[in-house]
């Protein structure tokens, strides 16, 4: 603000004032824009500060995403390893069962056991002689075992009827 009488008077100032046109009045003080604390407060947040805040937020978001990916990969690895352990356990159980079944099959298919069950439970006996049967038109009958061959022929004709 300007007060009357705040300017020093020249002795010949009135004459000079008349000589100067009105548009060329000299200012008594200069206005400097943007200086001082008040100007900074009115300016608000600076663009560099906003850029730094955005950079920090981007870095934080990237770290959070990387952490989430790491946790997801770790949990997937743990679940895969757990399923591998379960499969290994199932394989071991299947191999143990296979070994038990092989032992049981060898015990149940032994010839001595089958012969004992056949003789004791069903009254079967081993044959004492042998019989030869031919498939051609000319059947040869063994002379030593003729009766057995004849009984086989009779049994064959009876089974054809039935």
C-alpha positions in Angstrom: 0.0 0.0 0.0 1.1 3.5 -0.7 0.5 6.4 1.6 0.6 10.0 0.6 3.6 11.8 1.7 5.7 8.6 2.0 7.9 9.6 -0.9 10.7 12.1 -0.7 10.2 15.4 -2.4 12.6 16.8 -4.9 12.9 20.5 -5.0 12.4 20.6 -8.6 10.1 17.5 -8.4 7.0 19.4 -9.4 8.6 20.5 -12.6 9.8 17.0 -13.4 6.4 15.6 -12.7 4.9 17.8 -15.3 7.5 16.8 -17.8 6.9 13.1 -17.3 3.8 11.7 -18.9 1.4 10.0 -16.6 2.1 6.5 -18.0 5.7 6.5 -16.9 5.2 6.8 -13.2 7.8 5.0 -11.3 6.8 2.5 -8.8 8.0 2.9 -5.3 8.3 -0.8 -4.6 8.5 -4.0 -6.5 6.2 -7.1 -6.3 8.0 -10.4 -6.4 5.6 -13.3 -6.9 6.1 -16.7 -5.5 8.3 -15.8 -2.6 7.8 -16.5 1.1 6.1 -19.1 3.3 2.6 -17.9 2.5 3.1 -18.5 -1.2 4.3 -22.1 -0.6 1.2 -22.8 1.6 -1.1 -21.5 -1.1 0.7 -23.5 -3.8 -0.4 -26.8 -2.2 1.5 -30.0 -2.9 4.4 -29.8 -5.3 4.5 -32.1 -8.4 7.9 -33.6 -7.3 6.4 -34.6 -3.9 3.4 -36.2 -5.8 5.8 -38.1 -8.0 7.8 -39.4 -5.1 4.6 -40.5 -3.3 3.4 -42.3 -6.5 6.8 -44.0 -6.8 6.7 -45.2 -3.2 3.1 -46.5 -3.7 4.2 -48.3 -6.9 7.2 -49.9 -5.1 4.9 -51.0 -2.2 2.3 -52.5 -4.6 5.1 -54.4 -6.5 6.4 -55.7 -3.2 3.0 -56.8 -2.1 2.3 -58.6 -5.4 5.7 -60.3 -5.3 5.0 -61.4 -1.7 1.6 -62.8 -2.7 3.1 -64.7 -5.6 5.8 -66.1 -3.4 3.2 -67.2 -0.8 1.1 -68.8 -3.6 4.0 -70.7 -5.0 5.0 -71.9 -1.6 1.5 -73.1 -0.8 1.3 -74.9 -4.2 4.7 -76.5 -3.5 3.6 -77.7 -0.1 0.4 -79.2 -1.5 2.3 -80.9 -4.3 4.8 -82.4 -1.9 1.9 -83.5 0.4 0.2 -85.3 -2.6 3.6 -86.9 -3.5 3.8 -88.3 0.1 0.3 -89.6 -0.1 1.0 -91.3 -3.5 4.2 -92.8 -2.1 2.3 -94.2 0.9 -0.3 -95.7 -1.5 2.4 -97.3 -3.6 4.1 -98.8 -0.5 0.7 -100.2 0.6 0.0 -101.7 -2.8 3.5 -103.3 -3.0 3.0 -104.8 0.5 -0.4 -106.1 -0.6 1.1 -107.5 -3.8 3.8 -109.4 -1.8 1.1 -110.8 0.6 -1.0 -112.0 -2.4 1.9 -113.6 -4.1 2.7 -115.5 -1.0 -0.9 -116.6 -0.5 -1.1 -117.6 -4.2 2.0 -119.8 -3.9 0.7 -121.4 -0.7 -2.8 -122.0 -2.2 -1.4 -123.4 -5.5 1.0 -125.9 -4.1 0.5 -129.4 -5.5 0.7 -131.1 -2.1 -2.1 -128.9 -0.7 -4.3 -129.5 -3.8 -3.7 -133.3 -3.6 -4.5 -133.4 0.1 -7.8 -131.5 -0.4 -8.7 -133.7 -3.3 -8.1 -137.0 -1.5 -9.5 -136.0 1.9 -12.5 -133.8 1.0 -13.6 -135.3 -2.4 -12.3 -138.8 -2.3 -10.2 -138.5 -5.5 -7.2 -140.7 -6.2 -4.5 -140.5 -8.7 -5.0 -142.7 -11.9 -3.1 -146.0 -12.0 -3.0 -146.4 -15.8 -3.2 -144.1 -18.8 -5.6 -143.9 -21.7 -4.8 -142.6 -25.2 -7.6 -141.3 -27.3 -7.1 -140.4 -31.0 -9.0 -137.7 -32.9 -8.8 -139.4 -36.4 -11.1 -141.8 -38.2 -8.8 -144.7 -37.5 -8.5 -145.1 -33.8 -5.8 -147.3 -32.5 -6.5 -149.1 -29.4 -3.6 -150.1 -27.2 -3.6 -153.9 -26.8 -2.5 -153.8 -23.3 -5.2 -151.4 -22.2 -8.1 -152.5 -24.4 -10.6 -152.6 -21.7 -10.0 -149.0 -20.7 -10.3 -147.9 -24.3 -13.6 -149.8 -24.6 -15.0 -148.2 -21.5 -14.0 -144.8 -22.8 -15.8 -145.5 -26.1 -18.9 -146.4 -24.2 -18.7 -143.3 -22.0 -18.2 -141.2 -25.1 -21.3 -142.6 -26.8 -23.3 -142.1 -23.6 -22.1 -138.5 -23.4 -23.1 -137.9 -27.0 -26.7 -139.0 -26.2 -26.9 -136.7 -23.2 
